[in-house]
Amino acid sequence: MLTKVYGSAVFGVEATTITVEVHMDKGIGYHLVGLPDNAIKESSFRIAAALKNNGYAMPGKRITINMAPADLRKEGSSYDLTLTMGILVGSEQIKAPEIEQYIIMGELSLDGSLQPIRGALPIAIKAKEEGYKGFFLPIQNVKEAAIVAGLDVYGVSNLKEIIDFFAGKDTLKPTVIDTRSEFYKTLDFPEFDFSDVRGQESIKRCMEIAAAGGHNIILIGPPGAGKTMLAKRVPSILPPMTLREALETTKIHSVAGKLKEVGLMNQRPFRSPHHTISNVALVGGGSYPQPGEISMAHNGVLFLDELPEFKRDVLEVMRQPLEDREVTISRAKFTITYPSSFMLVASMNPSPSGFFNDPSMPNTSSPHEMQRYMSKISGPLLDRIDIHIEVTPVPFEKLADDRKAESSIEIRKRVTAAREIQTRRFQDIENVHYNAQMSSKLIRDYCVLDEQSKELLKTAMERLNLSARAYDRILKVSRTIADLDHSENIVSSHIAEAIQYRSLDREGWLG
């Protein structure tokens, strides 16, 4: 007897439906074909134990299972439930005439209970697109899959529940989630709020500008100046995610298996990898490709603390994703693309000792050590960072001040207003949503300077020895400052402020 059941494979952030064909014949044996990996090949032992512990048995026949398309490699243990249901129906131990209308996925324990899977959301989206009636999956993943409207999503705790469902016992009910109400559940009081930061008004202003224009930013300052504290609060002032952004972000975290029974993500991600991270862990990949930290930070913030401590080759692989806002991983038989549109926030000490340019502390680093330390950050990488700002320690008077500083919610209102201006400006331009994404042509179109502003910028370039790469960055940042001021034109005060945010381009920092 030939039986068909359906599962799904995830490649990148998209799913592909897998047809599992189960054929029973005379003889003894278990043959699994269709490019399964070792985890799938081992499934026969889990299936046999789970069946026995639930009152069923592995049939004493020759079982041939094909996973089609046969030229597509399948991986992971999430096909256990798919194979089990095919074996039960094929051996006529249960009757399930409607089983071909459902996608079935789940990893089995030996007692028949189910373990969570990865990629439940993209699988559910694909099932809806292809017209399946429903989706059975472990109950731990049900919230993320139930985001998809128009698909019956059933959370299953153990093998017996799905068997009883097809026997007509109505033990399972589909999970229904109001996607829009889930999305609009926002935190009125962020975990990390700028109201907790004493002093540092100029740095807060700089952070506001970076958030308003989506600009990458690097903080330079001695240990204890508050760089990490400030960076952790950046997500709290970014504009709220749109529903489209929330779905994109949730799909990536679903594929990585990081949702942990959470439904739709409505808060921007904040990722802070350690400086010992490898190339693959940062950008994604591996023998079975998975999204890396830069994709996990999609639509949010990637914070690289102590930037020069990262291996140089690790930092260099970020250059293309920072430019293209996506990561393409190529293998011999397939190519996978992960989105990676994030805001980079980096921090570093000004020298190996941490106290260069600090008059209160001696600089114990030699010129050679300084050069070696700063050379870890390449010019092309700095090209992609719009704002450099020096962070100085907060004096005692401000630390002891009990007055509450401006909250993140108030700052976010101004940032959101500026982003709305940019959305209207770029509404007819594909893949450009905010100022940091402007090309050289768009900079010429939208960053027109009057004579006074041109003269000021020319003087700054000459007197401060600013590099040529600083020119476009200053114009982009000044456009954002003008948007925060609700000014249609860039004026000299906007240019003057933007010039202050190019510390590393000045003579004496990078030579």
N, C-alpha and C positions, 0 to 999 in steps of 0.2 A: 504493500500500500504506500502511495506517495502522498505526503502531507507538506503543505507550505505554511510557514509562519514568517513573520517579518520583524527585523531588528533595524539598527541604524549604526553607521560609522561616522565619526566626526573627523574632518580634515580641515585644519585651520579653525575657522569659526563657523563653518558650514557643515551640514549633515548630508549623508548619502544613504538612501534606503538599501538594506541588505536583505535579500531573499534567502531564507534557510529552508532547503529542501531535504526532507527526511524520508528515506526509502527503507522499507522492511522487506527482508527476503529470507529464504531458508538458509540455515547455517548459523555459525557463531562468529561474531567479530564486531568491531567498532571502527569505522573508517571515516575520518573527518578531512574533507578537502576544501579547497578554495582559499589558499594562502592564510591559514590561521597561525597566530604566533603561539609560543609555548603556553601562555596563560590559558588560551582557548583549548589547546590540546589536552591540558590537564583537567579540563572541565568534566571529563567522563567520571573521574573519581568523586568529585563533589556532587555530581548529579546522582550517581548510584547511591551514595550515602544519604542524600536528601530525600530521594524517593523511598528508600527503605524506612527511614525515620518518620515518614508520613503515610505509611500503609500502602505503598506502591512498590514496584520492582523494575529494575532494568530488564527489558525483554530479552529472552534467550534466543535472539535471532541475529541475523547479519544486518547491522545497521550502517547505512551509508548516508552521510550528511554532507551536502554541498552548500557552501556559502557563496552566493552569487551577488555581484559579478566576481568570477573566480580569479581575475587578474588583479584585483584590488586587495592589498594586504589588510587583514583584520587583526586587531590587537586588543588586549585587555580581557578581563573576566566578566564584563557586563553582558555577555551573550549567554551566560549560564541559564537564565530563566527562559530565554528564547529557545535554546536547544532542548531544555527539559519539556516544555509544552509541546514541541514538535514530536518528541519521543513518546509522550503520553498519548497524544492524539493518533500518531502513526501506529502505535501498538494496540489501539482501541481500548486502552484502560480508562479513557474518558471520552466523552463526545463534546465537541466544540465547533459546531457548524459555522459560527460567525468569527472564528479566530483570525481569518485572513483580513478582517476589517480593522485590525488593531496592530499597533507597534508594541512589542514586548521587550523590555530590557531589565536586567538586574543580575547582580552577583549573588550566588547562593552560598550560604554557610552549610555545614554538614547536617544541621538540624532542620534545614529548610527555610530559615530566616534569611532576609535579604539585606545586603550591604549596599551603600550608595554608589552611584555611578557618576561619571563625568559627562558634561555636555548635554544635560537634560533639556535645557532651553532651546538650543539649535535643533535638537532632534524633534522636539514638539513643534517648532516652527515648520520644519520640513514635512512632518506628518500632516499638519493642517493644509499645507500647500498641495500635497498629493492626494488629499481627499479621504484620509483614513478617519474612521469613526472615533477612535480613542487611542489612548497610550497608557500602558501599564508599566509602572516603574517603582523602585523602592520609595517608601513613604518619606524618607529623609530628603528626597529630591522633589517632592510633589509641589511645593510652593513655587519653585522656579519654573516648572513646566506649566503649571496652571495659569501663568501669566497670559498664555496664548488662548484667546477667546475662540469659541466655535469648535473646540476639541475636548472630548470627554477625557479627563486626566484622572487616573485611579492610582492612589498611593497604596502600595502593597507591603505588608509587614512580613508575610511568609508565603510559602508555596501553596498552602492549603487555601488561603483566601482567594487566589486567582482560579484555582480548580473549582471551588464552590461557586464562584461567579459564573463560570461557563456551564455549571450544572444547574443554573437557574435559581440559586438560593438567595440572590440579591444581598449578599453580605457586604458588598462594596458599593459606595456611592462616589460619584465624581466630585473632585475638589473644585470649588468655584472661587475665584479671586477677582475682585473688582480692581482691575489694573490701574485705573485712574485714581481711585482712592488710595491705593498702595503708594502710587507715585507722589501724591500730594501730602503724604505723611512726612513732614519736615521737622527738623530739630530747631525749635525757636531759640535754644540756648546751646551754641556749639560747645563741644568738649574743650576745645582750645580757643580762647577768645582774646582778641587784642586788648580788651579792657584789663587783662591781667599783666600787661607789659608796662613797666614803669619807664618813663622817659622815652628815648629813641624816636622822637617825633619825626625827624627827617627820614629815618629808616622806614617807619610806617607809611609815610608819604610815598616813598620809593616802592614799597610793596603794593600800595594801592595802584600806582601807575602800571606796574608789571601785571597785576591782575586785570586791570581794565583793558590792556592791549594784548594780553596773552604773551607777554614778553618773557624770555628766559632771563634769569638773574643770577648773579654770583655775589655772595657776601664775603668781604675780606675783613678779618679782624682777629685780635688776640683771643686766647682761650678765656672763656667766662664772660665774653662781651654780650652774649645772648643770641648768637647766630641760629642755633638750633631751635631755641624757643620761638624766635620770629618765624622761621621756616614752617614749623608745625601749625602755625595759625593762618598760613596762606589759603588753604581750602575754605576756611570760614568766611572769606571775603570774595571768593569767586562767585559768579552768577549761578543761580540754581540750574540744575541740569534740565534740558528739555527731555520730553518722553523718548525721542529718538536717541539721544545720547545715553539715557538710562538703559534702554534696550541693548545698545551696542556694548556698553560697559558690562552689563549683566551677562551677556553671551560669552565674553572673554573670561570672566571669572567662573562661569559655569564650565567652560571647557577645561580650565585649570583645576577644577574641583575645589574651589575656595569659597563657595557661597555659604556652606554650613547651615542649611535649612532656612536661609533667607530668601525672600521672593525677589521682587524688583529692587535693584539698587537705586536709591534716590539721593545718595550723598557722593560727592566727587571723591575718587580714591586718592590716598596719599601713600606712596611707596618710598621706603627709605632703606635700600639695600646696604649691607656692610661693604667696606672697601675691599674685602678679600673675594668679592664675587667674581665668577668666571664670565668669559664672553657669552657662552651659551645661556647661562642663567640670566644675564642682563638683557640680551636681545631676543632670546628664544632659540629653539632648535632641539638638537639631540637626535638619537637614532629614531625615536618616536617623537616627532616635533611637538613641543608644548610652548605656549606663550611665555615670554620672559618678563622681567620687571618693567621694561618700558611699555609693553603692551598692557600689563596689569594696571599701569598708571594712565591708560587711555582716558581722555576727557578729565584728567585730574592733574596731580602734581607728582613729579619724580624728584626726590630730594637726595642729592649726593653730598654727604657730609665729609669734610676733609678731602676735597677733590684730588689734590696731588698724591694722596695715599693710594688711590686706585691705580692699578697697573695701566701703563700707557696704552697697550693694545686693547684693553677693555674700553677705555675712553674713546679710542679711535673708531671702534665699530658703531658708536652712537652717531657719528657724523651723518651718515646717509639717512637714518630714521629721523633725525632732527630736521633734515631738509625736506624729505618726502612725506613725513608723518605716517609712514607705514614700514613694516619689515617684511622682506621677501626672503623665504628660506627655500633654497633649491636643492633637490635630491635627484638622483639619476632618473627616477620614474615619475616624480611629481614636484610641483611647486606650491608652496603655501604662503599666503599673505596674511599677516596680522596687522590690524590698525595700531598706530602708536602716536596719536596726536595728544601730546602732554605738554605741560609747562615745566621746564627744568628750573629747579632752584638748587644752587650749589653753594657750598661754603668752603672757606680755606683760611689758614693762618697766613699772614703776610710774609712769613719766613719760617725756617725749620724750628727756631726757638719760639716763634709765635709773637715776638715783640718788636719787629721791625717798625720803625716810624713811631714808636711809643716813647715819649720823652721820659716817662717815669720808670721805665725798665731798660736795663742794658741789652743791646742786641749782641748775642754771643755767636751768631752765625757769621762765618767768613764769606767774602764775596763769591768764592767758588761754590760753597754750599748753597748760597742764595740762588745762584744761577742754575745749579743742578735741580734744586727744588722747584723753581718756577718753570723750568723747561719741560717738566712732566706734563704740563698743559700745552698742547700744540696750538699754534696760531689758527689753523682751520677750525678747531673746536671753539676757540674764543670768538671766531667770526660769527658763530651761531648763538652767542650770548649777547643780548641787547644792552643789558644794564649791569654795570659793575659799581658796587657801593661799599665804602669803608664803614665798618661798624666799630665804634669806640665804646669802652666800658662806661656804664652808667654811674655818675657820681652819687655819693651817699645821700645827698639832699633829695635827689629824685627817687632813690630807692625807698627812703623813709616817708615819702609823701603818700598820705592815705587817700588822696582824692582819686576817684575812679576815672580811668582813661576812657577815651571813646571806644564804644563796643564794635565788634565785628559786624553786627547787623547794620549799624549806621554807615560804616565804610562800604559794605556790600551794596547799599542802595545807590551810592554814587557810582560804584563800579558797574552795576547792572545798567544804569542810565547811559553810561558811556558805551557799553557793549551794544545797547539798542541802537545808538547812533551808527555804530560800525556795521551792524546787521543791515540797516537800511542802505548804507553806503555801498555795500558789496553784494546786495541782494541779486544782482544780475550776473555776478562773477562766480564761476564754478570753483568750489573747493577753497574759497577765501571767505572767512567769517569775521576775522578781527585783524587789527593792524599788524601784528607780528607776522602774518602770513603774506603780507604785500611783497610782490616782486619788484624789481627795479623799475619796470614800466609803470606799475601802479603807484610807486613812490613819486615818480615824476608827475603823475596825473593828480594825486591827492595831497602832495606835500609841497605846494607852490609857496615860495617865500617872497616877501617884499624886499626892497633894497636894504633896509635897516637890518633885517634878519640875515640876509646874505652876507653883509659886511661883518656882522657879529660872528657868524660861523667861520668865515674866512680868517678873521683875527684869531679865533680860538684854535683853529687847525694849525696856524703858524706858530703862535706863542706857546701853546701847550704841547707842541710836537705830537699832536694826535695823528694816528695812522690813517691811511686812506680807508681802511675797513670801518673806521668809526663813523664815516660820513653818513652812510645809509642808516646806520643804527640810530644816530642822533635824530635824523629826520623821522624815522618811525616812532621813536619815543616822544618827540615833540608833537607829532600828530595825536598821540594818545593824550598827552597833557592838554592839548587844545580841546579834545573831546570831553575831558573831565570838566573843563571850563565852559562847555557848551558853546565853543567858539568855532565858527565855520572856517576861519583862516588861522594859520599859524603866525604868531607874532614873536617879536624878539624875546619877550619874557619866557615863552615856551622853549625857544631854542636855548636860552641861557640856562634854564633848569636842566634840560636834556644833556647839555655839555658836562654838567657835574657828574653824570652817571657813567663816565667812561674812565674810571680810575686806572685800570690795567693797561690802557693805551698810552698813558703818559710816560715820558722819559723817566727812567729810574726804577720802573717796575719790571718790565720785560726786556730791557736793554734797547 
